[in-house]
Amino acid sequence: MLAFGAKIAPHDGAIARESSTCGVILEAAASLYFAPMQFLASVFYTLFLFVWTFLYAVMFVCVAICLPFPRRAGLARGWAVGLLTVLKWVCRLDYTVEGREHIPPDNHIALWKHASTWETLAISVVFPRQVWVLKRELLWLPFVGWSIRLLHAIAIDRGAGHTAVNQVIEQGRQRLEEGDWVVMFPEGTRMPAGQTRRYGVSGALLASQTGRFIIPVAHNAGYFWPRRALLKKPGTVRVVIGPPILAAGRDPREINAEAQAWIEDQMSRMVPDSYRPAAGPQ
């Protein structure tokens, strides 16, 4: 018999269920609060990206024209560091890099996965002094295009076929001899997260003819900053640098297949937990 005023202790299972329900409610409430805040942060960062890039390009053109190329490359790195730092502060999007030990001390050819705008910023920070292979239309932008020219970029007409490949080989060989890395996006365009396409052969062909290594780079930025998307999602982009791929004297198609197989295999292992299907009932 219970004494007058005594309290009945709830069952442990009821406590657990109640605690779990409260946790779900709090998490949902937090999501409802942070979703618009994240969107506003993304809008602010996008505006900052354009303004910072234009103003930095104006300064860069005025200063870099009097500087040797290594100093220009250092200025370009400062542009990227600034953007990545503000991205971390404003959108809570950071990054980590694994496999730095795979970057050789001399200069070679890096093939990056292309899924986002993010990696176009990160390449200058992750790898040593470099030149980029990019579409020639970027050269037409006032100040920005002039800055790209001053950085010795290899600008190609993507619809030119063999002519574009020959351009990459000719200019890429020259850049390598000058001591610069050549950084390329072999897919040629940003791909949706989880997708790929046949890799372009120019990077593998350049490596085969010059005897340089191919350094493959995978990352999951496409899940946090999708292509053509305004929203930047909070989290940590994971970048993985693969071991050097020997290319001297090999068939470029074989080199390409090896690089693509490594990158896409890494991509399948780098899906953020929030994108994985929920486990079914046991």
HUDA-V284653 format. One record per helix or strand of 2 or more residues. SS is the DSSP state (~ for helix, > for strand). FROM is the first residue (numbers start at 1). TO is the last residue. If there is no record, write none. Layout:
# HUDA-V284653
ss:from:to
SS:FROM:TO
SS:FROM:TO
This chain:
# HUDA-V284653
ss:from:to
~:12:64
~:69:91
>:93:98
~:100:102
>:109:112
~:118:126
>:130:135
~:136:140
~:144:150
>:154:156
~:162:177
>:181:184
~:202:210
>:214:219
~:221:224
>:235:241
~:252:269
~:273:275
